[in-house]
Amino acid sequence: MDRLDQLSLFLAIVDAGSLAAAARRTGRSPPVVTRVLGDLETELGVRLAERTTRRLSLTDAGLRLAEHARRLVGDFGESMRDVAGESAAPRGRLRISGPLTFGRLHLMPIVTAFLDAYPDVTVELSLEDRPIDLVEEGIDLALRIAHLDDSALLARRVGAVRRVVVASPRYLKRHGRPADPDDLAAHDIVLFANQANGPEWRFQSPDGNERRVRVSARLQVNRAEAAIDAARAGKGIVYVLSYQVADDLARGRLVRLLRNFERPAIPVHIVLPTARLMPPRVRAFLDFAVTRLQRLDVLREG
C-alpha cells in the first residue's frame, strides 16, 4: 500500500468514526484497517487516535494529519482530473486567511463574487489579526499587510497602505492640531492594546531620520475599530492603518495629521506556500482577487 492509499484509508477511518465502520465503508478487512493506522503511528512516532470498542477519537496529532491528508488526497485527485481533461472548471474547498478589518471590508466582497463565478468551489475564510503559518494551518492563500521576510512564500503585490495619525474635526477645534510628533505629548491619545507599536509611535522626518514618540493613552481599547469610533466621537488622536479610516477621511469625519512625518508605505500581498502544487481553484482565485484588489483606492498609498 503506497502513502496516498494509507492517507486515503486514514481519512476513511476519520470520517467513519471507527475502525470497523471504516472497514465496511472501504471494503477492507478490519485487521488491514487497524494495521494501516498502527503503521502510520509507528512511522510518525505519535499516537493519532484513541480507540474504544465502538468509537475512535483523534489526538491533536491525528487532527493535524487529517487536515493535511485531506488536502493532499483532494489535490491529487483534482490534479489527475485536470490533466485528464475531466474538470474544466475549478472545484473543491479553498481556505483563505486575512486580517480582520480588511477582510471584512474588502476581502469578503471578493470572496462572495468569486463564489458566484465558480459554483463548484467552497470557501473557508478565516479573518483574524495574528501570524498564520500557511503550511501548518493548511491555508491556500492569505492576504498580508506587512514587509515579507519569508522567502519560502510565493507573493503577488496588490498595493500598499500607511500608518496614519487621525483625529476628528471636533477634537482639533478644541485642542488644536499637532505640527510635530513631539506635540502628541500634549494631546489625548486613544490606543488599542494589540497595535503593533503599542504606546511607541514611529515616524520619519522629512530628512529620512526615524522618530519614535512614546504616547500616553487617555483611553485604551482592544480593537482598532473601537479606537476609531472613539476618535470619530472626538475623544482623541489615533494611529491606524490608512485603509481603516479611508471612508472617514473621505467624508470629513476624521482628519489626517502629521503627513510630512509618515513612514514609508507598507506593502500588501496575496501570499501562497510555494511547496505545494497550485490547484485550479487556487489559481483561479489568485487571478480573480489580484485584479480586484489592485483596483481598490485604499491600496494606493504607495
Residue pairs with C-beta under 8 A, 6 or more apart in sequence:
1 9
1 36
4 72
4 73
4 76
6 36
6 39
6 40
7 69
7 72
7 73
8 69
8 73
9 22
9 26
9 28
9 33
9 36
10 36
10 37
10 40
10 48
10 65
10 66
10 69
11 66
11 69
11 70
11 73
12 22
12 25
12 26
12 33
13 19
13 22
13 33
13 37
13 49
13 56
14 58
14 62
14 66
15 22
15 25
16 22
16 24
16 25
17 55
17 56
18 54
18 55
18 56
19 30
19 33
19 34
19 37
19 51
19 56
20 30
22 28
22 33
23 29
23 30
23 32
23 33
26 33
37 48
37 49
40 48
40 65
41 47
41 48
44 61
44 65
46 59
46 61
47 59
47 61
47 62
48 58
48 59
48 61
48 62
48 65
49 56
49 57
49 58
49 59
49 62
50 56
50 57
50 59
58 66
67 138
68 138
71 138
74 92
74 93
75 276
75 277
75 279
78 87
78 91
78 92
78 279
78 280
78 281
79 277
79 279
81 87
82 279
82 280
87 280
89 118
89 120
89 280
90 118
90 120
90 121
90 279
90 280
90 281
90 283
90 284
90 285
91 118
91 120
91 121
91 280
91 281
92 120
92 121
92 122
92 279
92 281
93 121
93 122
93 123
93 124
94 121
94 122
94 123
94 124
94 140
94 141
94 281
94 282
94 285
95 123
95 124
95 126
95 138
95 139
95 140
95 141
96 107
96 111
96 123
96 124
96 125
96 126
96 139
96 140
96 141
96 142
96 143
96 285
97 125
97 126
97 127
97 128
97 132
97 134
97 137
97 139
97 141
97 142
97 143
98 107
98 125
98 126
98 127
98 142
98 143
99 127
99 128
99 129
99 143
99 144
99 145
100 127
100 128
100 129
101 224
101 225
101 243
101 244
102 143
102 145
102 243
102 244
103 125
103 127
103 143
104 127
105 243
106 243
106 293
106 296
106 298
107 125
107 127
107 143
107 289
108 125
108 127
110 288
110 289
110 292
110 293
111 123
111 125
113 288
113 292
114 121
114 123
114 284
114 285
114 288
114 289
115 121
115 122
115 123
117 288
118 281
118 284
121 281
121 284
121 285
126 132
126 139
129 194
132 139
132 142
134 140
134 142
134 153
134 271
134 272
134 273
135 273
135 275
135 276
139 273
140 272
140 281
140 282
140 285
141 270
141 271
141 272
141 282
141 285
141 286
141 289
142 270
142 271
142 272
143 158
143 268
143 269
143 270
143 271
143 293
144 268
144 269
144 271
145 161
145 241
145 266
145 267
145 268
146 266
146 267
147 266
147 267
148 155
148 267
148 269
148 271
150 271
152 273
152 274
152 275
153 271
153 272
153 273
153 274
154 271
154 272
154 273
154 274
155 269
155 270
155 271
155 272
156 269
156 270
156 271
156 286
156 290
157 267
157 268
157 269
158 268
158 269
158 270
158 289
158 290
158 293
158 294
158 299
159 267
159 268
159 293
159 294
159 296
159 298
159 299
159 300
159 301
159 302
160 265
160 266
160 267
160 268
160 299
160 300
160 301
160 302
161 241
161 242
161 243
161 265
161 266
161 268
161 298
161 299
161 301
161 302
162 241
162 242
162 262
162 263
162 264
162 265
162 266
162 301
162 302
163 197
163 202
163 239
163 240
163 241
163 242
163 262
163 263
163 266
164 239
164 240
164 241
164 242
164 245
164 256
164 257
164 259
164 262
165 178
165 184
165 201
165 237
165 238
165 239
165 256
165 257
165 258
166 231
166 237
166 238
166 240
166 245
166 248
166 249
166 254
166 255
166 256
166 257
167 187
167 231
167 236
167 237
167 238
167 254
167 255
167 257
168 231
168 232
168 233
168 234
168 253
168 254
168 255
169 252
169 253
169 255
170 234
171 188
171 231
171 234
171 235
171 236
171 237
172 255
174 234
175 187
175 188
177 255
177 257
178 184
178 186
178 187
178 237
178 257
178 258
180 258
180 261
181 201
181 203
181 211
181 213
181 258
181 261
182 213
184 201
184 213
184 215
184 237
185 213
185 215
185 216
187 236
187 237
188 218
188 219
188 235
188 236
188 237
189 215
189 216
189 217
189 218
189 219
189 236
189 237
189 238
190 217
190 218
190 219
190 220
190 221
190 227
190 230
190 231
190 235
190 236
190 237
190 238
191 198
191 199
191 215
191 217
191 219
191 220
191 221
191 227
191 238
191 239
192 220
192 221
192 222
192 223
192 224
192 226
192 227
192 238
193 220
193 221
193 222
194 222
195 224
195 239
195 240
197 239
199 214
199 215
199 216
199 217
200 212
200 213
200 214
200 215
201 212
201 213
201 214
201 215
201 239
202 210
202 211
202 212
202 213
202 263
203 210
203 211
203 212
203 213
203 258
203 261
203 262
203 263
204 210
204 211
204 261
204 262
204 263
204 264
205 211
205 261
206 260
206 261
210 263
211 261
215 239
218 235
218 236
219 227
219 230
219 235
219 236
221 227
221 230
224 240
224 241
224 244
225 244
227 238
227 240
228 238
228 240
228 244
228 245
228 248
228 254
230 236
230 238
231 237
231 238
231 254
232 248
232 253
232 254
237 257
241 266
242 298
242 301
243 298
243 299
245 254
246 297
246 298
248 254
249 255
249 256
264 302
265 301
265 302
266 302
267 302
268 293
268 299
270 286
270 289
270 290
270 293
272 278
272 282
272 286
278 286
293 299
